[in-house]
Amino acid sequence: MDYKLIIIIVLLLVAVVGYIRLYRHYRRNIKKVTFLFDAIDNGDFSFNFPTEKGFKEDKILHQSLNRIKLFLQHTREEQMDREKYYEQILNAVDTGILVVDSHDNILQHNQAALRLLDTDVLTHMNQVKGKLKDEHLAKHETQAMLKDKHVRIIALSDVSHELSNQEVDSWIKLIRVLTHEIMNTITPVTSLSETLLKELGSKELLIADNESDDLHSPDKLMKISEKPQSAEQAKLKQGLETIHKTGTELLAFVNNYRRFTHVPQPQPALFYVEPFLERMALLCNHEVEIEVSPKDLLVYADESLLSHVVTNLLKNAVEAFREKGKLSAERNKQDGNEQGRNKQECRSADLQSAASKKAFIRLKAYANAQESIIIDVSNNASLIPEDVASHIFIPFFTTKLEGSGIGLSLSRQIMRVSGGSLSLYQDKAQGITTFRIIIP
């Protein structure tokens, strides 16, 4: 009995020791697996389990854990690469993307959304509710699931370019019809009035010829020119001259607007931006700040057409300061102050006194993220009122007494034909007006 009891006790002790060792081994393996997943959760893949030391079973386990780590590491790297790839695609498109949760928190957005909504930070929909009502923004919304949560994906598109193209096409068709009809109507009237004036003059000479034998004598010609006309003849001549002058002026007016519908086909070529802008500043004949980055910036465009656009924008900037000077002069005159701005003529010296801060006209050129060339023509004269700013690119619209209303509309049409664009931006806080030329 004692012998059997001893054997049983020994076997129990061996079993207990074996169980304890097995349990400890199990715990160690569990800790290794837990360590692996904790490290993966923290994005740490810098470790490796040893495969050269230890028992055979431990080596096999370590090899398996290392393979799992490598697989998950590669999977995570591929996922991150895909996310970067998709992010680059989203930032490259012109459509703004917003991902919004059920509490109107903005979870994700792209650069186009920041640009279209004119902000640097997007965190909540309350920031942009008013801007989403802009008629130039087309909005499309879809529902999706993200990590078991319902989200809204809002796509924003700037349709101002399409609206502008449709508007310009409509104006072109209208102007072509009007110019055709006016030219067909006025040209015969002008020609006929000119012919009648010539015939009237010939009859006067014929009468004088009958009264004198020596018509070509200087004394006789003097007498003829001084000979009084009858009231009927004078009235007829005055009426014909009025008809002819009015018709000629109307034809000149129509020809001016025909330029809007007959922009020449661009002949683009590579040229350096900085020397080009320096020439434009010289033509302006006023102090102009020039910023070009980089200095050797190149643009592929029709230099002649682009010079027309830049020159017109510079001319408008100078006129804006001149108009501001007139308003200041009138205000000073009413206050009894006859000094300072009363003599302002928008020269470079006058630009310094046009406002309490330094006045400027600036030409700035650079390349954006899409590698398009941007030329900003800026000034800090008076801002353009909103009700005027919405109409400045419409043909015939002008606020100047002697303006034709063709300058800005023709400039935008030139950029449109060239594949680019011309837009107005105003910084109300800084009081800066900028006309932006984009050349793709």
Summary of the structure (lengths in Angstrom):
residues: 440
radius of gyration: 40.6
end to end distance: 102.6
largest distance: 177.3
contacts: 1166
relative contact order: 0.06
helix: 57%
strand: 17%
